């Protein structure tokens, strides 16, 4: 990955990448709900993708519980708004 090469990143930059990556990943999983033909199956698939992504993120990223909670809430917001 190109972001791992070069100078060290600040904690603020890494936190921004973590939050924005989680948000964009979960938002892209929720986008099919905006289609006219979206069914309940689409909602269940979106829910499965988002929960798996957030569980994997929390298992891999060594962050405090409060930060993980805030990032997860922000990332799940599009799914709540689209349903």
C-alpha positions in Angstrom: 0.0 0.0 0.0 1.4 3.4 -0.9 0.3 5.0 2.3 2.7 2.9 4.3 5.7 4.2 2.4 7.4 7.5 3.0 7.4 9.7 6.1 5.6 8.8 9.3 2.0 10.0 9.5 0.6 12.0 12.4 -1.9 10.5 14.8 -4.5 12.9 13.5 -3.9 11.8 9.9 -4.1 8.1 10.8 -7.3 8.7 12.8 -8.8 10.5 9.8 -7.8 7.7 7.4 -9.4 5.2 9.9 -12.6 7.1 10.2 -13.0 8.0 6.5 -12.1 4.5 5.3 -14.6 2.9 7.7 -17.3 5.4 6.7 -16.8 5.0 3.0 -16.7 1.2 3.2 -19.9 1.0 5.1 -21.6 3.7 3.0 -20.7 1.9 -0.2 -22.3 -1.3 1.2 -25.5 0.7 2.0 -25.8 2.3 -1.5 -27.8 -0.5 -3.1 -30.6 0.3 -0.7 -31.2 3.5 -2.7 -32.1 1.5 -5.8 -35.7 1.3 -6.8 -35.7 -2.5 -6.7 -34.1 -2.9 -3.3 -35.7 -5.6 -1.3 -35.4 -6.9 2.3 -32.7 -9.2 1.0 -30.6 -6.2 0.1 -31.1 -4.9 3.7 -29.9 -8.2 5.2 -26.9 -8.3 2.9 -26.0 -4.7 3.8 -26.3 -5.5 7.5 -24.1 -8.5 7.2 -21.4 -6.6 5.3 -21.4 -3.7 7.7 -21.3 -5.8 10.8 -18.5 -8.0 9.4 -16.5 -4.9 8.3 -16.8 -3.2 11.7 -16.0 -6.4 13.6 -12.9 -6.9 11.4 -11.9 -3.3 11.8 -12.2 -3.4 15.6 -10.2 -6.7 15.7 -7.3 -5.4 13.6 -7.1 -1.7 14.7 -5.6 -1.2 18.1 -7.7 1.8 19.2 -9.5 2.7 22.5 -13.0 1.5 23.0 -14.4 5.0 22.8 -12.8 5.7 19.4 -14.0 2.4 18.1 -17.6 3.1 19.2 -17.5 6.6 17.6 -16.1 5.4 14.3 -18.6 2.5 14.2 -21.5 4.8 14.9 -20.4 7.2 12.2 -19.8 4.3 9.7 -23.2 2.8 10.3 -25.0 6.2 9.9 -25.6 5.9 6.1 -27.2 2.4 6.6 -29.6 3.9 9.2 -30.5 6.8 7.0 -31.0 4.7 3.8 -33.3 2.1 5.5 
